[in-house]
């Protein structure tokens, strides 16, 4: 058995740009939003692998591709040794119970006409695992495990009758009810109050140990990633620019974009000064991304080669598994 639960190779997702009838009639060239453009990584069994980056970097699309919620344009997805890239829907349905997702907005992902008990237990009915009193007992048990006590009180409530933090616990319970191997957590605490975010992260870590879970944790907050992740990949405009063990990336960031993200994390010291300049401008249009390194128009270290050649991920000497895609830093390190 391989140590990797998930292996992603050169994964791409290009969304065609919709045009009006006349443009489609007279223009032969089609434009695409290159949301994910050649991403490769692996997720080891039992680890929390983070995907970090600002909005528009392709994190959520990558997570949905891994679960085959959307179809890839190119590339390969291997789950537990099985290539699922082009697996038929009937076969994917059988695998669904082993891979689940926690959406960013719990209110939008819960059916307002279904009670909490019905929402959490619905997956058991779909996969014909339990019904009747057995289903009810399983739902009450998982509600208690995620901290919704007494569970009987929440079983008959509707999403609008509970708080945001409680709704987030409900969607966590819904993801866990099938005892999956992999959970894609898409900004799972972004919609929660600051006061309950730490509690939700602690809950996810506790449940990870109890259920032997593997997480793909998607976030824009590097402080959150440091708290929960074992390894992290930093994405920018559909590409991974740096990947490595959480201690390696945080103690020795190599890509200028990673340095900028880390510098943006607030520290509880009013005398602290920013050590790294904020990248100029905004994230470029993914329909027509910059040539070469996609970060070069905003990079303070950019050289001529950065706009001409796309850098490859290369391992940093002395730091196994820590890789960076930056011409300047690779020249400095002699790789």
Legacy VTK file of the C-alpha trace (Angstrom):
# vtk DataFile Version 3.0
C-alpha trace
ASCII
DATASET POLYDATA
POINTS 335 float
0.000 0.000 0.000
1.301 3.427 -0.968
1.885 6.120 1.671
-0.050 8.525 -0.564
-3.836 8.575 -0.423
-4.071 11.160 -3.227
-1.680 11.793 -6.111
-2.337 14.643 -8.529
-0.260 15.000 -11.691
-0.262 17.994 -14.086
-3.900 18.747 -13.293
-5.623 21.414 -15.388
-9.037 23.027 -15.499
-9.766 25.576 -18.210
-13.246 27.084 -18.230
-14.408 28.333 -21.656
-15.352 32.014 -21.666
-18.934 32.559 -22.752
-19.346 35.088 -25.564
-22.343 36.571 -27.326
-23.670 35.125 -30.569
-21.874 37.539 -32.942
-18.484 37.110 -31.264
-18.879 33.338 -31.380
-19.865 33.543 -35.057
-16.972 35.699 -36.283
-14.212 34.784 -33.822
-12.612 31.383 -34.265
-10.263 31.675 -31.289
-11.763 30.579 -27.987
-10.729 32.091 -24.662
-10.405 30.099 -21.437
-10.149 30.943 -17.766
-7.107 28.947 -16.697
-8.265 28.335 -13.150
-5.873 25.424 -12.568
-2.985 25.108 -14.980
-0.634 22.199 -14.397
-0.724 21.377 -10.684
1.039 18.345 -9.163
1.104 17.233 -5.521
0.419 14.274 -3.254
-1.423 13.891 0.042
-0.114 11.304 2.475
-2.434 9.144 4.526
-3.378 10.756 7.814
-1.879 14.174 7.115
-3.361 17.643 6.757
-2.199 19.059 3.424
-2.838 22.760 2.959
-3.522 24.756 -0.196
-2.957 28.470 0.418
-3.200 31.605 -1.690
-5.290 34.687 -2.274
-8.708 34.690 -3.934
-8.520 33.644 -7.578
-5.469 31.427 -7.196
-7.383 28.221 -8.006
-7.513 26.580 -4.561
-11.220 25.736 -4.485
-11.213 24.526 -8.092
-8.314 22.201 -7.263
-10.217 20.775 -4.302
-13.303 20.108 -6.400
-11.205 18.498 -9.124
-9.671 16.096 -6.609
-13.199 14.941 -5.689
-14.302 14.905 -9.347
-17.097 17.366 -8.539
-15.989 19.070 -11.737
-14.278 17.356 -14.668
-10.587 18.063 -15.320
-9.426 19.450 -18.653
-6.208 17.461 -18.434
-4.007 15.671 -15.945
-4.401 12.700 -13.652
-6.009 12.070 -10.255
-5.168 8.908 -8.315
-7.113 8.065 -5.157
-5.844 5.193 -3.014
-3.969 3.707 -5.969
-6.916 3.947 -8.376
-6.942 6.329 -11.320
-10.264 8.178 -11.006
-9.615 10.837 -13.662
-12.071 9.343 -16.142
-13.925 6.920 -13.886
-17.593 6.529 -14.948
-20.245 8.212 -12.789
-21.579 4.862 -11.577
-18.154 3.897 -10.251
-17.493 7.347 -8.790
-20.769 7.109 -6.881
-19.409 4.085 -5.013
-16.289 6.047 -4.059
-18.227 9.093 -2.832
-18.610 7.669 0.652
-14.802 7.631 0.967
-14.348 11.296 0.003
-16.362 14.201 1.349
-16.248 17.999 1.347
-16.870 20.752 3.874
-18.048 23.835 1.963
-17.062 27.371 2.874
-20.595 28.639 3.489
-22.549 26.194 5.692
-25.821 28.085 5.309
-25.701 27.886 1.508
-24.731 24.199 1.543
-27.610 23.120 3.824
-31.121 22.647 2.465
-33.312 25.152 4.361
-36.307 22.794 4.076
-34.511 19.859 5.685
-34.039 19.458 9.423
-30.541 19.021 10.816
-31.198 15.331 11.387
-32.449 14.854 7.840
-29.506 16.766 6.317
-26.873 14.805 8.229
-28.550 11.430 7.717
-29.397 11.894 4.042
-26.065 10.405 2.902
-26.821 7.202 4.836
-30.043 6.855 2.851
-28.349 7.595 -0.485
-25.707 4.910 0.072
-28.261 2.541 1.655
-26.214 2.191 4.832
-28.957 2.740 7.395
-32.598 3.712 7.730
-35.254 4.193 10.391
-34.164 4.025 14.015
-30.636 2.882 13.122
-30.166 6.006 10.979
-31.462 8.220 13.765
-29.046 6.695 16.286
-26.084 7.188 13.925
-27.041 10.847 13.356
-27.458 11.530 17.076
-24.064 9.937 17.735
-22.239 12.049 15.144
-23.990 15.239 16.293
-22.728 14.576 19.799
-19.204 13.932 18.533
-19.072 17.361 16.831
-20.234 19.096 20.003
-23.942 19.636 19.293
-25.322 18.518 22.646
-27.847 17.398 23.577
-28.144 15.979 20.032
-31.902 15.370 20.381
-32.416 19.128 20.620
-30.705 19.806 17.291
-32.144 16.816 15.421
-35.465 18.533 14.610
-34.178 22.081 14.181
-33.725 23.818 10.802
-30.527 25.602 9.651
-31.980 29.078 10.254
-32.674 28.190 13.894
-29.033 27.707 14.879
-25.939 29.932 14.909
-23.200 30.091 12.285
-20.746 28.118 14.404
-23.366 25.434 15.018
-24.138 25.248 11.292
-20.437 24.688 10.638
-20.487 21.781 13.083
-23.506 20.376 11.226
-21.669 20.329 7.873
-18.677 18.711 9.578
-21.042 16.057 10.966
-22.555 15.561 7.524
-19.088 14.987 6.047
-18.154 12.503 8.794
-21.351 10.444 8.886
-20.030 8.092 6.159
-16.630 7.664 7.881
-14.659 8.827 4.799
-10.916 8.543 4.214
-10.484 12.021 2.665
-12.143 15.320 3.514
-11.639 18.449 1.423
-12.148 21.363 3.814
-12.756 24.488 1.717
-12.167 27.492 3.989
-14.109 25.669 6.744
-13.841 28.459 9.314
-14.060 31.498 7.041
-17.765 32.101 7.788
-17.451 31.484 11.533
-16.975 34.157 14.192
-13.396 34.762 15.276
-14.324 33.616 18.788
-15.198 30.079 17.618
-12.589 29.538 14.896
-9.980 28.047 17.238
-12.621 25.718 18.703
-13.583 24.489 15.225
-9.949 23.849 14.303
-9.399 21.922 17.540
-12.555 19.945 16.792
-11.302 19.064 13.301
-7.967 17.890 14.705
-9.699 15.813 17.365
-11.998 14.209 14.793
-9.024 13.566 12.501
-7.438 11.377 15.169
-10.703 9.698 16.137
-11.768 8.846 12.571
-8.270 8.456 11.064
-8.948 11.181 8.488
-6.860 12.812 5.790
-7.550 16.497 5.092
-7.011 18.715 2.073
-7.301 22.038 3.890
-7.943 25.066 1.662
-7.320 28.509 3.151
-6.156 32.035 2.395
-4.947 32.511 5.979
-1.409 31.282 6.579
-1.816 31.643 10.347
-4.644 29.090 10.228
-2.608 26.816 7.962
0.306 26.880 10.413
-2.010 25.754 13.210
-3.541 22.741 11.480
-1.428 21.656 8.473
1.504 19.236 8.251
2.522 20.307 4.730
1.468 23.225 2.583
1.427 24.223 -1.084
1.221 27.902 -2.005
-0.803 28.617 -5.155
-0.742 31.665 -7.389
-2.864 32.075 -10.520
-3.404 28.358 -11.081
0.172 27.293 -10.307
1.935 25.943 -7.233
4.898 28.227 -6.503
6.170 26.612 -3.297
5.480 23.391 -1.403
6.971 21.803 1.664
6.735 20.847 5.293
4.974 23.531 7.317
8.113 24.259 9.394
10.293 24.513 6.286
7.987 26.917 4.474
7.362 29.149 7.495
10.938 29.276 8.795
12.609 29.497 5.394
10.171 30.805 2.734
11.819 30.937 -0.666
9.259 32.295 -3.115
8.623 36.077 -2.951
4.868 35.437 -2.987
5.124 33.161 0.047
7.188 35.824 1.817
4.516 38.418 1.029
1.723 36.176 2.367
3.644 35.519 5.578
4.407 39.225 6.007
0.675 39.957 5.745
-0.110 37.810 8.810
-0.803 40.266 11.667
1.292 40.006 14.818
0.144 41.175 18.281
2.753 43.916 18.516
1.926 47.524 17.554
5.651 48.286 17.167
6.178 45.558 14.582
7.062 46.800 11.096
6.413 45.054 7.818
9.687 43.517 6.585
8.521 42.640 3.071
6.726 44.999 0.668
3.138 44.248 -0.320
3.043 43.012 -3.952
2.078 45.828 -6.271
-1.110 45.677 -8.307
-3.691 42.909 -8.291
-3.722 39.271 -9.355
-3.663 39.201 -13.213
-6.493 38.045 -15.447
-6.486 34.216 -15.607
-7.819 34.408 -19.190
-4.532 35.911 -20.367
-1.922 35.148 -17.678
1.548 36.734 -17.841
4.262 34.899 -19.726
7.062 33.221 -17.828
6.605 33.319 -14.080
3.050 34.452 -13.420
4.103 36.450 -10.383
6.761 38.508 -12.166
4.609 41.655 -12.828
4.178 42.031 -9.045
7.511 40.618 -7.872
10.154 42.950 -6.352
12.929 40.509 -7.350
11.878 39.990 -10.998
14.575 39.782 -13.699
14.392 39.464 -17.483
14.323 35.655 -17.370
11.225 35.765 -15.146
9.085 37.175 -17.959
10.520 34.817 -20.578
10.656 31.335 -19.049
8.249 29.569 -16.730
10.114 28.261 -13.662
9.841 24.622 -12.601
9.399 23.379 -9.049
12.837 22.329 -7.818
13.881 20.910 -4.464
15.920 23.100 -2.145
19.265 21.555 -1.141
19.276 20.240 2.409
15.492 20.457 2.768
13.866 17.266 1.429
10.374 17.882 0.082
10.730 21.687 0.125
10.363 22.893 -3.473
10.167 26.335 -5.050
9.409 27.664 -8.541
11.445 30.898 -8.739
14.299 31.657 -11.158
15.972 34.171 -8.823
15.971 31.943 -5.758
17.015 28.880 -7.764
20.022 30.830 -9.112
20.929 31.941 -5.576
20.712 28.350 -4.319
22.521 26.920 -7.342
19.721 24.611 -8.444
LINES 1 336
335 0 1 2 3 4 5 6 7 8 9 10 11 12 13 14 15 16 17 18 19 20 21 22 23 24 25 26 27 28 29 30 31 32 33 34 35 36 37 38 39 40 41 42 43 44 45 46 47 48 49 50 51 52 53 54 55 56 57 58 59 60 61 62 63 64 65 66 67 68 69 70 71 72 73 74 75 76 77 78 79 80 81 82 83 84 85 86 87 88 89 90 91 92 93 94 95 96 97 98 99 100 101 102 103 104 105 106 107 108 109 110 111 112 113 114 115 116 117 118 119 120 121 122 123 124 125 126 127 128 129 130 131 132 133 134 135 136 137 138 139 140 141 142 143 144 145 146 147 148 149 150 151 152 153 154 155 156 157 158 159 160 161 162 163 164 165 166 167 168 169 170 171 172 173 174 175 176 177 178 179 180 181 182 183 184 185 186 187 188 189 190 191 192 193 194 195 196 197 198 199 200 201 202 203 204 205 206 207 208 209 210 211 212 213 214 215 216 217 218 219 220 221 222 223 224 225 226 227 228 229 230 231 232 233 234 235 236 237 238 239 240 241 242 243 244 245 246 247 248 249 250 251 252 253 254 255 256 257 258 259 260 261 262 263 264 265 266 267 268 269 270 271 272 273 274 275 276 277 278 279 280 281 282 283 284 285 286 287 288 289 290 291 292 293 294 295 296 297 298 299 300 301 302 303 304 305 306 307 308 309 310 311 312 313 314 315 316 317 318 319 320 321 322 323 324 325 326 327 328 329 330 331 332 333 334
